Amino acid sequence: MSPRHTNPVAVVTGGARRMGRQLCTTLAARGYDLVVLFRDSEAEARSLEQEIRDGGQRARAMAVDVAVEGQVARVFDDITSIEGRLDLLVNNVGNYNPQHVTQLDPAVWDATLAANLSGAFYCCYHALRLMTGGGNIVNIGMAGLEGIRANVHGTDYYVSKTGLLVLTRALAAAHAERQIRVNMVSPGQLENSIDLPPPHEIGASVPLGRAGSLRDVAQAVEYLLDAAYLTGVNIDVSGGYRL
Ligand SMILES: NC(=O)c1ccc[n+]([C@@H]2O[C@H](COP(=O)([O-])OP(=O)(O)OC[C@H]3O[C@@H](n4cnc5c(N)ncnc54)[C@H](OP(=O)(O)O)[C@@H]3O)[C@@H](O)[C@H]2O)c1
């Protein structure tokens, strides 16, 4: 396959809003052309596409439900024929709808695992076939996965993120000889977290005494892209949360 883009190409899942959007604009500023994947947020995805193009990079937004393997396959087929190369995949989709484990609806369990874990696997599976000249995968986890404790609210979410860490390490080991690095960035309590404590209480759970910003997370992703000797690592970006 001869690459049609001279710039490196990055795919970001759930890229239209919030963290995904920050990651897309950060990567565009580093010289990546972007494929922004969204599910429902078409207006935000189109405005991001325009913002990135105005900044001088190429950008293309595509709708996909990452939980449906056939849709993921079509997206990557499309990237093969249009961009002709892939250098970076960021699996940013991560649905968090906390229910107490004693009340956890099986349909919520299935949906969380399908989007957060199977969806990431499907994207890795198809992306890895396109990364013929080396590459990077960054999976977005959650802080505290090492030595995880009981979490009775959002157990489905914690299971999905633990599985994602296992997947990260397995793919890192399996694809290192192809010069493909697979790492994880795990945010703690961010300024936009749905269960953020009030500012005067945050020091009780976050030793650095503040919520994290989207920029803090993007910085860790950039670090991993620069750190050519790192693979299979998980970086908590959490101000010491759950130390
Ligand atoms: N925010 C935090 O405080 C925090 C803390 C720890 C970890 N994290 C992790 O950081 C990542 C980003 O967090 P966030 O709060 O920015 O995420 P978010 O707003 O909850 O979700 C990001 C995007 O995922 C997309 N999405 C959801 N299900 C999808 C599916 N089945 N197929 C395709 N796209 C789907 C949605 O796209 P559409 O809008 O287009 O539908 C959504 O905008 C997640 O992995 C999360 O677990 C976040």
The ligand as a MOL file (V3000), in Angstrom:
LIG
                    3D

  0  0  0     0  0            999 V3000
M  V30 BEGIN CTAB
M  V30 COUNTS 48 52 0 0 0
M  V30 BEGIN ATOM
M  V30 1 N -14.0880 12.5090 32.1130 0
M  V30 2 C -13.4930 11.9190 33.1460 0
M  V30 3 O -13.5040 12.4160 34.2600 0
M  V30 4 C -12.7470 10.6140 32.9930 0
M  V30 5 C -12.1100 10.0390 34.0890 0
M  V30 6 C -11.4550 8.8280 33.9310 0
M  V30 7 C -11.4070 8.2170 32.6800 0
M  V30 8 N -12.0410 8.8080 31.6350 0 CHG=1
M  V30 9 C -11.9900 8.1400 30.3320 0
M  V30 10 O -11.6190 9.0820 29.3570 0
M  V30 11 C -12.2850 8.8210 28.1140 0
M  V30 12 C -13.0300 10.0560 27.6280 0
M  V30 13 O -13.8820 10.5040 28.6530 0
M  V30 14 P -15.0990 11.4910 28.3250 0
M  V30 15 O -15.7040 11.8080 29.6410 0
M  V30 16 O -14.6350 12.5790 27.4280 0 CHG=-1
M  V30 17 O -16.0320 10.4750 27.5330 0
M  V30 18 P -17.5820 10.6240 27.1380 0
M  V30 19 O -17.8950 12.0580 26.9160 0
M  V30 20 O -18.4190 9.8630 28.1050 0
M  V30 21 O -17.6220 9.7720 25.7850 0
M  V30 22 C -16.7770 10.0600 24.6920 0
M  V30 23 C -17.4860 9.7490 23.4030 0
M  V30 24 O -17.6270 8.3430 23.2430 0
M  V30 25 C -18.5240 8.1900 22.1660 0
M  V30 26 N -19.1700 6.8720 22.2240 0
M  V30 27 C -19.8230 6.2900 23.2620 0
M  V30 28 N -20.2650 5.0640 22.9130 0
M  V30 29 C -19.8770 4.8720 21.6280 0
M  V30 30 C -20.0390 3.8120 20.6960 0
M  V30 31 N -20.6670 2.6790 21.0280 0
M  V30 32 N -19.4980 3.9590 19.4690 0
M  V30 33 C -18.8640 5.0870 19.1190 0
M  V30 34 N -18.6860 6.1300 19.9420 0
M  V30 35 C -19.1970 6.0210 21.1850 0
M  V30 36 C -19.5220 9.3110 22.2540 0
M  V30 37 O -19.5900 9.8890 20.9690 0
M  V30 38 P -20.8790 10.7260 20.4340 0
M  V30 39 O -20.9860 11.9060 21.3470 0
M  V30 40 O -20.5080 11.0530 19.0450 0
M  V30 41 O -22.0570 9.7850 20.5360 0
M  V30 42 C -18.8930 10.2630 23.2790 0
M  V30 43 O -18.8680 11.5990 22.8760 0
M  V30 44 C -13.1820 7.6140 28.3840 0
M  V30 45 O -12.5300 6.4350 27.9920 0
M  V30 46 C -13.3530 7.6330 29.8960 0
M  V30 47 O -13.6240 6.3500 30.4260 0
M  V30 48 C -12.6990 9.9890 31.7520 0
M  V30 END ATOM
M  V30 BEGIN BOND
M  V30 1 1 1 2
M  V30 2 2 2 3
M  V30 3 1 2 4
M  V30 4 1 4 5
M  V30 5 2 4 48
M  V30 6 2 5 6
M  V30 7 1 6 7
M  V30 8 2 7 8
M  V30 9 1 8 9
M  V30 10 1 8 48
M  V30 11 1 9 10
M  V30 12 1 9 46
M  V30 13 1 10 11
M  V30 14 1 11 12
M  V30 15 1 11 44
M  V30 16 1 12 13
M  V30 17 1 13 14
M  V30 18 2 14 15
M  V30 19 1 14 16
M  V30 20 1 14 17
M  V30 21 1 17 18
M  V30 22 2 18 19
M  V30 23 1 18 20
M  V30 24 1 18 21
M  V30 25 1 21 22
M  V30 26 1 22 23
M  V30 27 1 23 24
M  V30 28 1 23 42
M  V30 29 1 24 25
M  V30 30 1 25 26
M  V30 31 1 25 36
M  V30 32 1 26 27
M  V30 33 1 26 35
M  V30 34 2 27 28
M  V30 35 1 28 29
M  V30 36 1 29 30
M  V30 37 2 29 35
M  V30 38 1 30 31
M  V30 39 2 30 32
M  V30 40 1 32 33
M  V30 41 2 33 34
M  V30 42 1 34 35
M  V30 43 1 36 37
M  V30 44 1 36 42
M  V30 45 1 37 38
M  V30 46 2 38 39
M  V30 47 1 38 40
M  V30 48 1 38 41
M  V30 49 1 42 43
M  V30 50 1 44 45
M  V30 51 1 44 46
M  V30 52 1 46 47
M  V30 END BOND
M  V30 END CTAB
M  END
